[in-house]
Structures are given as structure tokens and as C-alpha cells.
Amino acid sequence: MIKNTLTYGKFRFGVVDDDDVKKDTFRMRYEVYAEEFGFERKEDHPDGLETDEYEDNSIHFACLNDTDSVVGTIRLVLDSDKGFPIEHAVKTTFIGEKPDRSKIAEISRLTVSKDLRRRKEDGMYGVESYLKEKEGGILPDDGPIPEEMLGRKNPIIVLGLYQAMYQESRRRGLSHWYMITETKLFFALKKYGFLFHQIGEPVQYHGERIPYLGIIETVEKDLIKNDPDMLKIMLSGLEPEYYPSYFPAEPGKS
């Protein structure tokens, strides 16, 4: 079903290695992108599966619940003769020295089941409840947080998918991630240590979308310095031979 599994409570995250599970990820994407938000036309996907030309050149990830149903998806698009989706959408610049294209992948198709976004303010990814208004969320920019908003759990589906994606990137020797998304997801990822850099002007596609670049080494070194416990979490479950070489035995200690 999925491999290299990470488990948090009743949710399991990992790389999809089963055609039936992969089809379920496409079905869930259809429910969210076509039926719920109308980003895709239903008539373009008569089989009820949301797919495009990049599926065969992608690593697919899924979150499964306690009944083995897919409740979250994300993918990494690898280099191919099709190029990366971002290259066909917006003009970008690169930060630092550009590696061989085989070291780059593009993050896309992050999807969270509607059943796990029960609050009307949760939005498409379920992250708005954890962000300030200026970041695209619903928390006040200044002053105390309303009592009804206190104690909300972290967006576990998004974080678990990104952790699984990070670990597989390490296994495959990837060094950079492209991503084109909403500002609110950028701020949600930044909150938990996934730092991305804007590399182009916003484009309009189902609302404003911004192109970003994530440099995996930069993310790791920033976490070693500022939040070593989060890096420990990100590495938990990853085979030690894939750890970054600069990862200390005791993060945060010299």
C-alpha cells in the first residue's frame, strides 16, 4: 500500500507503491479539485480521477487513516522531458548555484480530505486556523487569541506528508524543491521549519499563486540552529545513512 511508513496517531504516511492506493489518491484529488473547489473541470476527468501528464514521472505520497482510506496526498514531480510544471507557468530565477536537474523536484497536488477540514475557516489545506490574518489565516495579528481558537492541534496531515516527502528526498539525493502555491501555505510551512524563497512574480491561477524554491540543506541547517527538536522529528524514521552529514549527534550542541 505505502512504504517507508511514518505513523502519527491513527494516520500513516508514506510513499505509494500500490496501483489501487495511487488510484485512490487521484480519486481524492478529483473530489477536492473538481467537485469541491471547481479548480478542474469535471468533464475533463470523466473517470472521476484527477490526473495530468506528470503522474508517471512523480513520486506519490499518501496519508491513510485507520480504515486505510486516503485522506491526504502530495507528490514530487521529478525531472523528465516534460520539464517541471512551474517552468510552464511562470518565469523564475534560481537562488545560488543550480544543481543538475536530477537533484530538483517540484512539490504539487497537496490535498487534504474535506472530512478533516471540519471548521469552515480551515480552507483547502486546513492551515488557516494556525496563521495570523496577515499570513492568510484567521488569528488576530495583534492582541490575545480568542479562547475558542486556543488549543488547536497542529495541521498533522500537511506536516506528515511533508515529512514523508522530505525523507524520500533524502533517500534519492534531491537538493532543491520547486513549489508554486498560495501565500498561506508558505507561511504555514515556515512556521514549522520548511523555509522557501520566492523566485518569481505571482501568477493568477485559481487565485494568486507564488513560485518558491526550497533548498533542503538550508532548511536543515536553519533547523539545527533554531529548532533542533523539529529536525529530530523530521529525521525520525529515516535510515541513518541518509542523515545530512552536518547533523550533530546532539542537535543544538557543539
Secondary structure, DSSP 8 states (H G I E B T S, - for coil): -EEEEEEETTEEEEEE--HHHHHHHHHHHHIIIIIIS-SS-GGG-TTS----TTGGGEEEEEEE-TTS-EEEEEEEEE--TT--GGGGT------SS---GGGEEEEEEEEE-GGG--SGGGTTTT-GGGSBGGGTSSB-SSS---GGGTT----HHHHHHHHHHHHHHHHTT--EEEEEE-HHHHHHHHHTT---EE-S--EESSSEEEEEEEEHHHHHHHHHHH-HHHHHHHHTTS-GGGS-TT--SSTT--
